[in-house]
Amino acid sequence: MANKNLTKAKQAKKDEFYTQWVDIEKEVNAYIEFNKNVFNGKTLLLPADDPFESNFFKFFATHFNDYGLKKLIATSYDPSPIVNTQLELSLFADTNQTREIEQGENHRISKAYRIELTDVSDFDSDGRINIEDVEAKLLSEKRKLDLGKKSDILAYLTGDKNPDVKHRFSAGDFRSKEVTRLRDEADVVITNPPFSLFREFLTWVEPDIRLFSIIGNVNSITYKSVFPLIQDNEIWLGESIHSGDREFKVPDTYPLDATGTRVDDKGNRFIRVKGVRWFTNINHGRRHQPLALMTMADNIKFSKHKEVQGHEYSRYDNYDAIEIPYTDAIPSDFNGIMGVPITFLDKYNPDQFEILGSTQRGTHDRVPDTKKYDDYWEMKQNGELTGSSGGKTNENANLCQNDGKKNYFVNKSGRIVQSAYQRIFIRRKCS
Ligand SMILES: C[S@@+](CC[C@H](N)C(=O)[O-])C[C@H]1O[C@@H](n2cnc3c(N)ncnc32)[C@H](O)[C@@H]1O
């Protein structure tokens, strides 16, 4: 039990990293470029987003009028260790509010907020409308709360009170009744949710009912609950993050022992997180640009990849499809089924290709595997047995090869197969 709690605490800590303005701006710009009215007249909910700290809130409050938003709602999460405590980007960085917080027990306000903005106008009467107006408004509303008065904009969240412990969530938990009611009101949900609850969050968003855009790990593509949505073009990857990693701000207490961490000259801490992507159902231009490709013959002649140049394309041993090790090696003139890396989705244009399935179990009914490997066993390159049966590689995309690098599977007749990485099955659309 103690171990379980420790793992949970570790996981919760891993969820504490905060999105930078530039990453939000690039992605939202892609939606606006495709459809400048995408947020017009809409209610936008930012859950798991401390309104006093989050760049999501700051960004959308700044663009409230540009985007023609009807309402902007943001909620924070009570157990978050940073609720109103330390981020430089805090709207209240230089105010009494911050000092008040710093004097608080454990430097933390154990309160989750909800903010509902329906109007951003010249609250500070300086002749301009900008984020300082929102700040002025929120400060005056916060003062009301401090005096025990009611605010129309700002309120504390209370969390669930029902006795059923299983479904009783703390204040600001996206699964709580309060936040779920706000979701029901929202036309759009945008945030970087806790990675550890990505699947649950995506289901909670109800992508078939409202627009959404959330940050998650690229490997979430292969989840059994996520992949069918991608296959059916109900959700897709965003436009702005394709590869590499992204820098996120972390709390002051975050240990900077990993590689890819940084402290700036103001003492702000950052980590680089690998494999992040936007997952969305908001349209953008990139998914309508066709991939420029070479013919199979030209790939074999000119490909920059040594695995492609000078080699015939391989067929899988257990699927009626050919292996494509790199997205840019998809031949322009092949009309059969192809197995491509999951990063193909960064370039996927649904007018050009259709997705038929993936090698993940339970997601390839349309491309059934034709063979099982239960009578094989796994070997290391040094000839040692790993102790695993070949059943381990059933439903992977297997090739009749031994590349001299990875473990392989062999049967009693000496037949050898090796699995490619996770693959998505695609086919060119008829034009
Ligand atoms: C990856 S961080 C991102 C924070 C913020 N959205 C941003 O991008 O700057 C995820 C946030 O979700 C909060 N969180 C964790 N579990 C949650 C839950 N069950 N409901 C709502 N928020 C949660 C964490 O405290 C954390 O602040």
The ligand as an SDF file (V2000), in Angstrom:
LIG
                    3D

 27 29  0  0  0  0  0  0  0  0999 V2000
    0.7990   18.8090  -17.1280 C   0  0  0  0  0  0  0  0  0  0  0  0
    0.1840   19.9320  -15.9000 S   0  0  0  0  0  0  0  0  0  0  0  0
   -0.3130   21.2420  -16.8790 C   0  0  0  0  0  0  0  0  0  0  0  0
   -0.8020   22.4300  -16.1470 C   0  0  0  0  0  0  0  0  0  0  0  0
   -1.4060   23.5070  -17.0440 C   0  0  0  0  0  0  0  0  0  0  0  0
   -2.5570   22.9820  -17.7460 N   0  0  0  0  0  0  0  0  0  0  0  0
   -0.3950   24.0090  -18.0290 C   0  0  0  0  0  0  0  0  0  0  0  0
   -0.2810   23.4460  -19.0920 O   0  0  0  0  0  0  0  0  0  0  0  0
    0.3460   24.9590  -17.7250 O   0  0  0  0  0  0  0  0  0  0  0  0
   -1.2780   19.0920  -15.4230 C   0  0  0  0  0  0  0  0  0  0  0  0
   -2.0120   19.7500  -14.2730 C   0  0  0  0  0  0  0  0  0  0  0  0
   -3.1600   18.9640  -13.9590 O   0  0  0  0  0  0  0  0  0  0  0  0
   -3.3320   18.9550  -12.5350 C   0  0  0  0  0  0  0  0  0  0  0  0
   -4.0700   17.7330  -12.2190 N   0  0  0  0  0  0  0  0  0  0  0  0
   -3.5880   16.5430  -11.8180 C   0  0  0  0  0  0  0  0  0  0  0  0
   -4.5960   15.6830  -11.6260 N   0  0  0  0  0  0  0  0  0  0  0  0
   -5.7410   16.3590  -11.9170 C   0  0  0  0  0  0  0  0  0  0  0  0
   -7.1220   16.0160  -11.9080 C   0  0  0  0  0  0  0  0  0  0  0  0
   -7.5100   14.8010  -11.5610 N   0  0  0  0  0  0  0  0  0  0  0  0
   -8.0190   16.9590  -12.2730 N   0  0  0  0  0  0  0  0  0  0  0  0
   -7.6340   18.1980  -12.6300 C   0  0  0  0  0  0  0  0  0  0  0  0
   -6.3330   18.5780  -12.6610 N   0  0  0  0  0  0  0  0  0  0  0  0
   -5.4120   17.6730  -12.3070 C   0  0  0  0  0  0  0  0  0  0  0  0
   -1.9320   18.9640  -11.9930 C   0  0  0  0  0  0  0  0  0  0  0  0
   -1.9260   19.4710  -10.6780 O   0  0  0  0  0  0  0  0  0  0  0  0
   -1.2080   19.8590  -13.0010 C   0  0  0  0  0  0  0  0  0  0  0  0
   -1.2030   21.1870  -12.5660 O   0  0  0  0  0  0  0  0  0  0  0  0
  1  2  1  0
  2  3  1  0
  2 10  1  0
  3  4  1  0
  4  5  1  0
  5  6  1  0
  5  7  1  0
  7  8  2  0
  7  9  1  0
 10 11  1  0
 11 12  1  0
 11 26  1  0
 12 13  1  0
 13 14  1  0
 13 24  1  0
 14 15  1  0
 14 23  1  0
 15 16  2  0
 16 17  1  0
 17 18  1  0
 17 23  2  0
 18 19  1  0
 18 20  2  0
 20 21  1  0
 21 22  2  0
 22 23  1  0
 24 25  1  0
 24 26  1  0
 26 27  1  0
M  CHG  2   2   1   9  -1
M  END
$$$$
